[in-house]
Every structure is written in C-alpha cells, then in structure tokens.
Amino acid sequence: QVQLVESGGGLVQTGGSLRLSCAASGIIYRINAMGWYRQAPGKQRELVAKISSGSRTEYEDSVRGRFTISRDNANNTLFLQMNSLQPGDTAVYYCYVQVWESGWLKTYWGQGTQVTVSS
C-alpha cells in the first residue's frame, strides 16, 4: 500500500504563487508516472500536469508556462510550482502516482488540497 499526503494549498490573490507537494510513503518498489489533476465545482476532473519516470513533462494548455511539475525520486515526492495564478485555477488539486506492483501498474491518489485564487 502507498499513502500520499498533499500540502501547500491555500488562498492567494490573482498573480500570486503556490507550491504544492505530494509525499508518497509505504511499500514502494518503483514509481512510474506521477502527476496532478484538479477539479473545480461543477466541472469534471482534468489533468493539470504529469511527469514520467524519465522526467518527461506534459501540461494542460491553460497552465503551460505558468506551472512547473517536478519530482524528487530520492524522497518519493512530487511538486507543482504554480505561478501567475488566476481565478480559473481555483479547484481541489489531487496528486497521483503510478507504482509497479508485481508486474502491474497501480494508481494511488492523494486526498486533495484546495487552491483558491481571489480576483
């Protein structure tokens, strides 16, 4: 089992910055991809950014150039640096990790952290 603990959410004004963290613990043999989703009220959950085991990154169009995803493999921690935040970024942000277990990829989710951007 893998547990994910997120931190770093909060309230910020338009144009501000936040840094989200997601720490994975438990029995972890090898982490594959990691990433962040978000879900705003009344909307579907959407992928914000992801990073592969080889540190290849992908971003949703609206955050590209403003958000940066990174990972600390030694400490099994994922980060999301969010700059130039806009009200449209307001959502609950969830991290996920894909872990190899007995030859299968299994996905684990964090509990979510609220990000609120005021105008």
DANORPE-V20777 format. One record per residue. N is the residue number from 1. PSI is psi in radians with two decimals (999 if undefined). OMEGA is omega as a letter, one per 40 degrees, with the letter a starting at -180 (* if undefined). D_CENTER is the distance of its C-alpha to the mean C-alpha in whole Angstrom. Layout:
BEGIN
n->N psi->PSI omega->OMEGA d_center->D_CENTER
n->N psi->PSI omega->OMEGA d_center->D_CENTER
END
This chain:
BEGIN
n->1 psi->2.52 omega->i d_center->19
n->2 psi->2.35 omega->i d_center->16
n->3 psi->2.44 omega->i d_center->14
n->4 psi->2.27 omega->i d_center->11
n->5 psi->2.09 omega->a d_center->11
n->6 psi->2.68 omega->i d_center->9
n->7 psi->2.89 omega->i d_center->10
n->8 psi->-0.13 omega->i d_center->11
n->9 psi->3.01 omega->i d_center->11
n->10 psi->-2.88 omega->a d_center->14
n->11 psi->2.29 omega->a d_center->17
n->12 psi->2.68 omega->i d_center->18
n->13 psi->2.80 omega->i d_center->20
n->14 psi->2.32 omega->a d_center->20
n->15 psi->-0.16 omega->a d_center->20
n->16 psi->-3.08 omega->a d_center->18
n->17 psi->2.64 omega->i d_center->15
n->18 psi->2.70 omega->i d_center->12
n->19 psi->2.04 omega->i d_center->10
n->20 psi->2.52 omega->i d_center->7
n->21 psi->2.64 omega->i d_center->7
n->22 psi->1.91 omega->a d_center->7
n->23 psi->2.19 omega->i d_center->10
n->24 psi->2.38 omega->i d_center->12
n->25 psi->2.92 omega->a d_center->16
n->26 psi->-2.76 omega->a d_center->19
n->27 psi->1.82 omega->a d_center->20
n->28 psi->2.02 omega->i d_center->18
n->29 psi->-0.87 omega->i d_center->20
n->30 psi->2.19 omega->i d_center->18
n->31 psi->2.34 omega->i d_center->15
n->32 psi->-1.97 omega->a d_center->14
n->33 psi->2.73 omega->i d_center->11
n->34 psi->2.76 omega->i d_center->8
n->35 psi->-3.07 omega->a d_center->5
n->36 psi->2.36 omega->i d_center->3
n->37 psi->2.86 omega->i d_center->6
n->38 psi->2.71 omega->i d_center->8
n->39 psi->2.07 omega->i d_center->12
n->40 psi->2.75 omega->a d_center->14
n->41 psi->2.25 omega->i d_center->18
n->42 psi->0.10 omega->a d_center->20
n->43 psi->2.83 omega->i d_center->18
n->44 psi->2.71 omega->i d_center->16
n->45 psi->2.38 omega->a d_center->12
n->46 psi->2.58 omega->i d_center->11
n->47 psi->2.25 omega->i d_center->9
n->48 psi->-0.89 omega->a d_center->7
n->49 psi->2.67 omega->i d_center->7
n->50 psi->2.76 omega->a d_center->8
n->51 psi->2.30 omega->a d_center->10
n->52 psi->3.06 omega->i d_center->13
n->53 psi->-0.43 omega->i d_center->15
n->54 psi->0.25 omega->i d_center->17
n->55 psi->0.38 omega->i d_center->14
n->56 psi->2.33 omega->a d_center->15
n->57 psi->2.64 omega->i d_center->12
n->58 psi->2.55 omega->a d_center->12
n->59 psi->2.61 omega->i d_center->11
n->60 psi->2.55 omega->a d_center->12
n->61 psi->-0.70 omega->a d_center->15
n->62 psi->-0.26 omega->a d_center->15
n->63 psi->-0.19 omega->a d_center->12
n->64 psi->2.30 omega->a d_center->14
n->65 psi->-0.27 omega->i d_center->16
n->66 psi->-0.60 omega->a d_center->14
n->67 psi->2.57 omega->i d_center->10
n->68 psi->2.16 omega->i d_center->10
n->69 psi->2.48 omega->i d_center->8
n->70 psi->2.88 omega->a d_center->9
n->71 psi->2.55 omega->i d_center->10
n->72 psi->1.70 omega->a d_center->13
n->73 psi->-0.56 omega->a d_center->15
n->74 psi->-0.55 omega->a d_center->18
n->75 psi->0.17 omega->i d_center->16
n->76 psi->0.83 omega->a d_center->13
n->77 psi->2.45 omega->i d_center->10
n->78 psi->2.52 omega->a d_center->7
n->79 psi->2.71 omega->i d_center->7
n->80 psi->1.88 omega->i d_center->6
n->81 psi->2.13 omega->a d_center->9
n->82 psi->2.01 omega->i d_center->10
n->83 psi->2.86 omega->i d_center->14
n->84 psi->0.83 omega->a d_center->17
n->85 psi->2.53 omega->a d_center->15
n->86 psi->2.77 omega->i d_center->17
n->87 psi->-0.55 omega->i d_center->18
n->88 psi->-0.20 omega->i d_center->17
n->89 psi->-0.10 omega->i d_center->13
n->90 psi->2.17 omega->a d_center->14
n->91 psi->3.00 omega->i d_center->12
n->92 psi->2.24 omega->a d_center->10
n->93 psi->2.28 omega->a d_center->7
n->94 psi->2.32 omega->i d_center->6
n->95 psi->2.75 omega->i d_center->4
n->96 psi->2.70 omega->i d_center->7
n->97 psi->2.52 omega->i d_center->9
n->98 psi->2.18 omega->a d_center->13
n->99 psi->2.38 omega->i d_center->15
n->100 psi->2.14 omega->i d_center->19
n->101 psi->1.97 omega->i d_center->21
n->102 psi->0.71 omega->i d_center->25
n->103 psi->0.02 omega->i d_center->25
n->104 psi->2.58 omega->i d_center->22
n->105 psi->2.20 omega->i d_center->18
n->106 psi->2.43 omega->a d_center->17
n->107 psi->2.31 omega->i d_center->13
n->108 psi->2.60 omega->a d_center->12
n->109 psi->2.57 omega->i d_center->10
n->110 psi->3.05 omega->a d_center->9
n->111 psi->-0.22 omega->a d_center->11
n->112 psi->2.52 omega->i d_center->9
n->113 psi->2.36 omega->a d_center->10
n->114 psi->2.30 omega->i d_center->12
n->115 psi->2.14 omega->i d_center->12
n->116 psi->2.18 omega->a d_center->15
n->117 psi->2.05 omega->a d_center->17
n->118 psi->2.57 omega->a d_center->21
n->119 psi->999 omega->* d_center->23
END
